[in-house]
Amino acid sequence: MTSDFLVIGSGVAGLSFAIKAAQHGTVTVITKGELMNSNTAWAQGGISAVLPEGLRDPNDDCAKHIDDTLDAGGGLCHHDAVQIIVEEAAETIEELVAWGTEFDRDHEEPERYSLGKEGGHSERRILHAKDTTGREIATSLVETARKTKNITLLENHYAVDLITTGKLGSVTDDRVLGAYVLEIATGKVHTFESSRVILATGGCGKVYLYTTNPDSATGDGLAMAWRAGATISNMEFVQFHPTCFYNPAANGPEARSFLVSEAVRGEGAVLINHKGREFVTDHDPRGSLAPRDIVARAIDTEIKRTGAPCVFLDVSPLGNHFSERFPFIHETLLTYGHDATKKPIPVVPAAHYQCGGVVTDLQGKTTIRGLYAIGEVACTGLHGANRLASNSLLEGNVMARRALDAIMKAFPPGKEALSAPEIRSWESGDAAPPDELVNIYHNWDELRRTMQDYVSIVRTDNRLLRASRRLINLRKEVREFYWGNCVTPEILELRNLVTTASLIIDSALQRKESRGSHHTLDYPETKEACKKDTLLRRF
Ligand code: SIN
């Protein structure tokens, strides 16, 4: 299969790119699950934007949004990335609205949007659609993409590896030619050719036992880019969301995976401990609305200090506004048997967002020619050491436009810079089912528990090294499965998770300080000398 653009992933970044690129050439979008199964569709809170005067809060401006982003990012944000993305937010909102996204309007002045607040934001600037903003955006993008000529949408197609001019699996000589793709229904691996490949595969929350992410968040794009030789940055900065529902009645990972949006705190809910005391103010004067790294660490400390399994989110200050503004959260909690209007919500932190990723410039360009990365899989420098809430949907949509503009200038369809060498097809063509699927599930479990126990909110070198040793065996087993011709979604996901976990551990071991979402007891201070990105590349 050949197309001008090959987009891997169907969240806001991938689909927004595809819709625009389709005006210039043929676009193939592949996703390993269904189109709606993305982190985007799961986003609750919203998308941050300083709107034009008259529509925004009169106290707000881009300079404040920039300052808030820099402050949350712990000194590692790239100023140019922050400025550009913040300043292009209003335009990106217009684009989403044109594709059919309906953001909530102000009750009293319906010509204005209703603007919410979240941790680390000094003003109200979060556009939202109640508490299912991601679903609203994803639905409008999927519907638009389905109607757009020139786009082929392929669900249940899993990208196995990028094809580059280098030998597959060795150091690349820097040009992308396409990707090998597993068609899940038939087990066949096909060659998809394109000299413009856009990675928009999202994050890697499933590397941890407790995560707010959907099952699909297995670091696929990141691991593929790593294997192809792209530079990867800042993987130690895994953001933990402070408030996931803690459900002691549920057994296993589901117990801690339902997100209770930060927007709930933005509307006035407060974190308390089991004795009803507000404790986050012991750590930061902004209390429950401090940036996420601070709040997550405060909860972790409180849980360890008190021995309680969780803390609580008290939504009583919101009164009826809670169920009106957050119907999805309220109703979902009811299905778990918890009525938040009667009792505070038990919550714990869970892995939420990968702040690092495949290094790109502000046009989404990676270090491999023709390979672009946008959205959570990428590291543009916007988030630094800790992402400001609701900046991720914003980044995904802004960077989709910037990447397309760059491609159209550098090598638009029809003007291929170089002729493509012959691509060798996938060696076996057929994927054999693994004989011992149960081993894969055990390995997956072991990996996620190891990461949760040794590489989460508070780290030490010893814990990191222990995790690293455990990964050696897992890596060996994955290699045996994979090269034993075991190309199934389960083994591909495990392979990518092991790679991603290794990148997180290796990056964390390199950072001899605490900063943003990387906190280690061995180096508790933030050090000026360490104020630089961690860079990793496969040689
Ligand atoms: C939330 O709703 O709390 C998540 C928003 C985000 O991660 O930006």
Residues whose N, C-alpha, C, O or C-beta is under 5 A from the ligand:
A	BS01	SIN	Q44 G45 V260 S261 E262 A263 A389 S390 N391
